[in-house]
Amino acid sequence: MLPLTFLSLNSTFFQLHASLFAIQPPQFPKLKSTPRAWYCNFRNPENFQCFSYKNPSSASHFHGSITTPSSNEDHVADLPDTSSVSQCPVYGVLARWIRSSRKVEDLKTIHARAFKCLRYHMVYVDNNLISKYIRFGKLADARKVFDKMSKPNIVSWTAIINGYLSLGSDDEAFWLFNAFLMSGVRANGRMYVCLLNMCGKRVDYELGKQIHACAIKGDWRNLIVDSAVVCFYVQCGKLTNAFCAFDQMTERDVVCWTAIITACSQQGQGEKAFAMFSQMISDGFSPNEFTACSVLKACGEEKSLRFGRQLHGAIMKNVYKNDVFIGTSLVDMYAKCGEISDSRKVFDRMLSKNMVTWTSIIGGYAREGLGEEAISLFQVMKRRRLVANNLTVVSILRACGSIGALQTGREVHAQIVKNSLQSNVYLGSTLVWFYCKCGESLVASKVLHQIPSRDVISWTAIISGHTGFGHEPEALEFLKEMMEEGVEPNSFTYSSALKACANLEAVKHGQLIHSLANKMPELSNVFVGSALIQMYAKCGYLSDAIQVFDSMEDRNSVSWKSMIMGYARNGNCGEALKLIYQMQAEGFEVDDYVLSKVITSGGDLNRETKPSSNYYLQSS
């Protein structure tokens, strides 16, 4: 058991760097008030003075190092002669008034007074105005102050670019970055953090990699910059680069540890996330709530219930126990581990819940086939006037489909149409699946053809749905239509189509699908292999089924059972019993249904009911 002794979070420090973990902030209207001169040739800027680079072809392709100021450089413009403005407040006092404003109206009043009284516009005052307007979310006002500055310095540029990033206008931030390149202002460490954050949000790997190189050449490496580098590579999905940057850090903090653990969790490397978390504890770092959420996510994906319970126990001893994000992560972790009762206990004890919390518990009930409970919670949501998001709608439709709640599903469908969301491919695919599960194949087909860009998921939903309800010819027609549309089947599509061929005993169609799958990596998929065995065996082509079975690199219980049932169906009960012994030797359990089918099928059972000891030892 890991020594999970959490300490309290230094919230102030973490807030300073929370933007490094921003994923998809809300979009704000883009402003186009940048002076015309700044926007000329932004797509291919020809002057990268601040990067000391000659004749670059674009903002995303430069290799020079940034010319950086000394650590003692003063970024504030020289003060004017105060005697000429003796009746105005001292600039420092004015800046303090700006920073202490609690309402945007107060800030605008101070701004107006300063504009009337001051003969000279001070960079120091303007920078404070920009920062404060951005803090209030007034990006347009901040931009007006910035545009009127005759010589914005590095603080001004960093503040306005970071403001656009924090308020969701990533494209406008990129245009300002191009303008910054042409301004001749030299970058510093804060600007590097800002630019790496921008590249991470835009997933601009090439530009961010070059900015990283410039930071190294300019000797701007420190804890904050190095953490921003790790976060950038994480956001671009470059886990190897992230680990390389992380390993090269001379000092680390909880932010960079959380970033690398989160990356492992998001990339499906749960065991690696656990190992890094253990190393973090061993190195004396105390996890914060963001670290805990990432590890809990990994616990849910890896079905690591024991580790999740240990972490839950540690959380209950610390200040994070009432955190809505940790509570939601616990609900999701227990639900994904199949412990829906524990998930509900955490849910009921939470003092505050968000939409992700509701979605997690509803989705957990839906996965467990407990549709009534999921629908009941959904009704509570509606009474509380909580607006469901797309993931909640998908979960409730799955719950409705699992119990055949056609009326409730139709009501959800009506809300989707009312909110003009029927073109969403994920919602559309789930609706197709739902109507197929409820036996409404015609409605499912209609919904499918209303989706503007059908993908493999929506096509697979209609094919598997028709197969499940005995409409195999229609399922194969949909497969043909899907391929004519240029959509490539996946392993689940092939499995469903092969099941339809097996039910129809249409071996010719099955062989054609086999030849198609043979050209794709899907053939090695265990589900496709099992479906091929079942299809060939049911059609009487036992030798082909054996060939597929022997060629499979990985087998699961379905593969074994399909081959055993294939032997039994074709009268080879002795071979079926041999395979049962071999299956048990491989560590798989044989259920009573398969055993009874083999025994009751008769066939050549009297010829050899037990494998020889040599065969048994060889198979083990």
N, C-alpha and C positions, 0 to 999 in steps of 0.2 A: 504493500500500500504506500502510495506516495506521501511524503510529508507535506500535506496541503495546509500550510499555515499562512493564510492570507493576511495582509496588512491593509490598512485603509488606503484609498486611492488619492493621489495628489491630483485633485480634480483640476486645479488651475493649470498645471503643466499639461495635462492631457487635452484640455480644451484648446490650448495653443496649437496643438497638432492634430486636432480632430479632423481637419480638412484633408489630411492625408488618407483618411479612411472613407471619405465621401464617395458614394457609388453613383447614384443617379439623382442629383438634386432637381427640384422642380424647375421647369423652363420659364424664363422671364422674357418679355419682349426685348428684342435686340435693338440697341441704339445705334444710330448712324450719324453721330454728330462729330466724329473725329475730323479735324481739319483736312481739307482736300489734299494738301501737300503730303500728309502722312500716309495717305492711302495709295499714292501712285506706285505702281509696280510692286504691290505687296505679294502677289503670287510668285514673283521671281525677283525679290529684292536684290539690288546690285551693290549695296553698301552695308557691310556688316562691321561697322567701325568698332562697336563695343566687343566684338568677337575677334578683332584683329585678323580678319580673314579677307583675302583678296579674290574678287570675281567669283563668288559662289553662284550656283545656278538656281538654288531655291532655299527657302528657310529650313527645309528638312534635310539639306545636304551641305554640311560644312564640316571642316576638320580642324580649324584653327583654335587656339586657346583664347579664352576671354582675358582681356587686359583688366586686371582687378585693382581696386584702390588699396592703399595701405590701410591698416586697421585703425589708424588715427585720423583718417580723412573726415573732414566735416561736411556732411551732406546738406546742411542748412545754409541758405544764401546769406551773404553779408547783410547785417542790419543797416537800414538807412539812418540818416542823421535824425536822431530822436528829437532834436530841437524843433524841427519843422513840423512835428506831429505831437507837440507837447501836450495838447489837449486830449489826446487819445489814450486809451488804456495801454499799459506796457504789453508788448507782444507775448511775453511769457504768461502774464495774467490772462490775456485773451485766450491763449491756447488752453489754459486750465479751465476757463469758463466753458469752452467748447467741449472738452473731454468730460466735464461734470454735468452736461445737459442730460436730463432724464426724459425729455419729450422732444419730438422732432420740431414742434412749434417753438420751443425755447431755443433750439439750435438755429432755426431759421431767423429768429429775432436777433440773435447775436451776430449771425452772418450778415444780416441787413445793416445793422449798426456799424459793423466793421467795414463793410463796403463803402458806407457814407463817410466814415471818419478817416480811414487810412488813405494816405496819398500813394503809398507803395503797397503792392500785394506781396506779402512775405511768404516764401515757400514753406516755412515752418508752420505758419497759421493755416495755409491752404492744405497742407498734408493732414493736419488735424481735422479740418473740415471734411476732407475726402473720407478719412477713416471713420469719422462719426456718422456721416450720412450712410455709409455702407453698413455700419452696425445697426442703423435703423431700417435698413433695407431700401433706402432711397437711392437707387443706383443712378437714376437720371440726374438728381441734384449733385451727386458726387462727380458725375461725368462733366457737368457744366463747370464746376470748379476746376477740374483738371484741364478742360479745353481752354480755359482762360489764362492758364499759367503760361508765362512766356518761356520759362526754362525749368520744366519739371525735373527733379533730381531722381536718384535711384529709389528713394523712399516713396515718391509720388507714383512712379511707374509700378513699383511692387504693390502698393496699396490698391491702385485701380485695377490692375490685372487680377490680383487675388480677389478683389471685390466681385468682378465678373464671374470668376470661377466659383466662388462661394455661393453666388446667387443663381448659378445654373446657366449662364450665358457663355458656354465654353468656346463657341465659334468666335464671338466678339473678343474674348480674351486672346485667342490666337491672332486675330488681326492686330490687336494692340501689341502683341509680342513682335510682330513684324515691324510695327512702327517704332518700337523700342530699339530694334536692331539698327534702324536708320538714324536714331536720335544721337548716337555717339556717347550716350551715358554708359558708364562702366558698371557691370553687374557686381553684386556682392552675394554673400551666402544666402540671405533671405530671398533674393531673386532666384537663385538656383532652386531653392525649395519650392518656390511658387511655380517655376517653369516645369520642374519635374512633376509636380502635382497636375499641371495642365496636360502634360504629355500622358500621364497615367489615365486621366479621365477621358482623353481623346484616343487612348490606346495607340499612340503614335510612337511605336517602338524605336524606329530609326532616329527620329529627332531626339527622343529622350536619351538614347544611348550616346549620342554625340554631346548632348549637354552634360551627361555624366562624365565623359572624357574631358570636357573643358573644365569642369569643377576640379578634377584631379590635377590637371595641368596648372590651373590657377591657384593650387594649394588652398582650396576652400573646404577641404574635408574636415568635418567635425561631427559630433553626435547627431545633430539635427539634420544636416545635409545627408549623412550616411543613411539615416533612417528614411529620409525621403527617397533615396536611391532604391532601397529595399522595397519600399511601398510601390514605387513606379514599376519595377520589374514584376511585382506581384500582380498589379492591376493589368499588366500586359500578358499575364499568364506564363511568363518566363521564369519558371521555378528554379531552374538550374542557375540562371543569372542572379536571381534573388539570393540563393544560398551562397553563391560566390561573393557577392557584395557583403552579405551578412558575416561570412567567415573572415573577411578582411577588416571588419570594424575593430578598432582598437579599444573602444568602449561601447557598451550597450545599455539600453534602458528598456522599460516595459513596453514602450511603443514599438520598437523594432522587433522585440520578441513576439509581441502580439501579431505583428504583420506577417512574420514568417510562419507562425503557427496557423494563422487564418489562411494563408496561401496553401499550406498542406491540406487543411480541412476542405477548402473549396476545390482543390484539384483531385479529391478522392483518395488522398494518401493519409488515411486516418492513423495508421500505425506510426507513420513518421511524425504526425502532429503530436501523438502521445509521447514519443521519444523526445521531441523538442520541448514539450511542456515539462517533462521530467528533468531535462537538462537545465531549463530555466529555474526550476525550484532549487536544484542542486547548486546553481550559481548564486543563490541568495536573492533572487528577484521575486517580488510578491505580485501575483497575477491581479489584474483589474477585471472589471466586469466584461470588458470586450474580450479579454483572453478566455474567460470562463465560457462565454457564449460560443466562441470558436471551438473549444475543446468539447463542449456539449454537442455541438453539431457533428463533430467527428464521431462521438460516441453513438449518436443516432444512426449515422451512415454505416458504421462498422458493427452495429448491434452489440456494442460493448456495454452491457447493462451494469456489470459490476463496477467498472471504472466510472460510469455515470453516477451511480449511487454514491461512490466515495466522494466525487466532486460535489454532489448535492449536499452531502453531510458537511463538507467544509464550507459551502456557501451559507448554510443555515447558521453558522457560527460567526458570520461577518456581516458587515453593513449592507451587503449586496442582496440580502434575502428579499427585500421589497422592490427590487429593481424590475421594471416591467420587461426589459429585454432578457434578463436572466430567467425570469419566470416563464416567458414564452419559450426560451430555449429548453428549459426543463420539460415543459408540456410536450414539445416536439420530440425531444429525446426519448421520453418514456413511450410516446405513441409509436415511434418508429421501431422501438425495441419490443413492441407488442404488449407492453404493460399499460393498457388503456385505463385501468382503474387508478393506477398511480398518477397517470397523466391528468385524469379528472380531479384527483385530490389537489394537485398543485394548482390546477385551473381555478378550482373553487376557493382556494385560500388567497389567491392574488387580489391585492387591494385595488389595482388598476390593470386594465387590459386594453390592448390595442387590436387592430384588425388582424394582425399577424397571429395574435394569441387565439382569437376565435377561429381563424382558418386552420391553425395547427390542430386544435382539438376536434373540429369537425372532420378534417382530413383523416385524423387518427381513427375516429369511429367508422368512417367510410371504408378505410383499408381493412378494418377488422370485420367488415360485413354487418356492422351494427347501424343500419340505415335509419332506424326509428330514432335512436338517440341523436344522430347527426341532424336529422330534420327537426327534432325538438329544439336543439340548440339554435338552429337557423331561425326558427320561429321566434325565439327569445331575442335574437339579434334584430329581427324586423320590428318587434314591439319596442325595442330601445332605439329605434330609428338609426341603427348603424348601417352605413352604406357598405355593402359587400364589394370586395375587389374581385378581379378576374380569378385569382386562385381560390377564393372562397366559393365562387360560382362553380368552378370545376369540381371542387370537393363535394358540394351539395348535389351536383348532378350525378356524381359517382355513387353517392349514398342512395339517391333515388333509383338509379339503375340496379344497384345491388339487391333491392327489395321490391323492384317493380312498382315504385310509387309514381305512376304515370301522371296523375293530376298535379302533384307538387312539381314535378319536372316540367310540365307544360307551363306552369305559372312562372318558373324561373326562366324558361325560354321566352315567354312574353316580355319579361323584364329586360332580357338581352336585346330583343328587337326594339323595345321602347328606348333603350339607351344607345341604339345604333351600334351594337357590338357584334352583330351576327357575322361580320366579315372577319373577325378575329379567328385565325386558323385553329388556335388551341381550344377556344370555346366551341367553335364549329365541330371540331373533331370529337370533343366530349359529348356534344349533342347527338352526333351520329351514333356514337357508342351507346348512349343512353336509350335512344329510340330502338336500336337493335336489341338491347337487353330486354326492353319492354315488348318486343314482338312487332313494333311498328316499322317494318322494313321500308314501306313506301315513303313514310315521313322521313326516315333516315336518309333515303336516297335523294329526296327533295332538298334536305338540309345540306347534303354533300355538294350538290350541284350549285348551291347558292354561295358556297365559299369561293371567293375570287381566285385565290391561289392555293389549290389543294396540294398538300404535301403527303409524304409517305404515311404519316400517322393517321390522317383522315381517311386515306384509301384503305389502310390496314384495318381501321375500325369497321368500315362497311363490309370488307371481305370476311373478317372474323365473325362479325355479327350475323351475316347471312349463313355462314357455315354452321354456326351454333344453333340456328333455328331450322336447319334442314333445307335451306335454300341453296344447295351446293351449285347448281348450274348458274344461278345469278351471281354467286361469289366468283366463279371463274370468269364470267363476263366482265365483272368489275376489275378483275386482275388484268384482263386484256385491255380494257379501256384505260386503266392506269398506265400501263406500259406504252400504249399509243400516245399518251399525253407526255411521255418522256420522264415520268417519275420512276426512280429506281427502287425496286422492292428491298426491304430489309429482312432480317431473319424471321421476324414475326409474321411478315406478309407471306413468305415462303411456307412457313409452318402451317398457317391457316389455309392456304391454297392446297397444300398437300393433304391436309385433313379432309378437305372437300373431295379431292380425288379418291382418297381412301373410302369415304362413304359412298361415292358413286361407283367405286371399283373401276375407275377410268384410268387404267394404267398408262395409256398412251399420253394423256394429259400430264400424268405424274412424271413420266420419263422426260417430257419436254421441259417441265419445271426443274427437274433434276439437272438437265443439261444447262439450263440457264444459271442455276445456283452454282454449278460446277465452275463457272467462269468468275465467280465472285467469292470473296473470303467468307461469305455467309455459310458455305457448305460445311466449314469446320465448326460451325455453331452447333452446340449440343441439342438445341431444340429442333433445328432443321434435320439433323441426323436422326433423331427419334421419330420425327414425322415421316421421313423417308422409309425407315424400317417398318413403321406401322402401315404405310401405304403399300409397299411391296408385299409384305406378309399377307395383308388382307386381300390383295389381288392374286395371291397364289404364287408370287415370284419370290420364293423363299431364298434361293441362292443369291439374288440381288440384295435382299434384306441382310443376309449374313455378310456379304461383301461390304455393305455400308457400315454394319456394326463393327466388323474387324478393322476397318480403316479409321474409325473414330479415335482421335487422340484423347479426348475427355468424354467420360460417360457419367450420367447421373442416374438416379433411380428410375426415371422415365425411360431412358435408353434401355436399361436392363429389362425392365418389365415389358417394353414393346417387343424386344427380341424373344423373351420367354413366351409371351402370348402368341407371337408369330409361330414359334415351334409348335405350341399346343394347338393352335388353330389349324395347322397343316398336318396334324396327326403325329408329330415327332415328340411325344411326351417324354421319352427317355432323354433326349437332348435338352428338353425344357428343364427337367429335373437337374441335369448336370449343370446347366447354367444357373439354376437357383443356388446350388452349392457354391459355385464360383462367385456368384453375386454376394453371398454371405461372407465368403473368404475375403472379398474386396472391402468389407466393412459396411455393406448396404443391408438394410432390413427388408425382409420379404413379408408383405402383408397377407392376411388370410384370403383376401379376394383372389389374388394371383395364384396362390397355392391351390385353392379350391377349383379354380378354372382349369388348372393343369391336371388335377386328379380326375375331375368329372369329364374331361374331354376324351378320355379313353386312349385311342390311338395305339402306339406301340409300347404302352406302359409296362407290359409284362416282359418285354425283351431285356430291359436294363433299368432298374429303378434307382440304382445308386452308382455314383461314379467310383472308379477304382481309386485306391489310396494314392497311387502314383499321380493320377490326374488331379486329385484334390491337393496334394502337396505342391504340384507344379503350379496350380492356379493361385495358391496362397503366396 
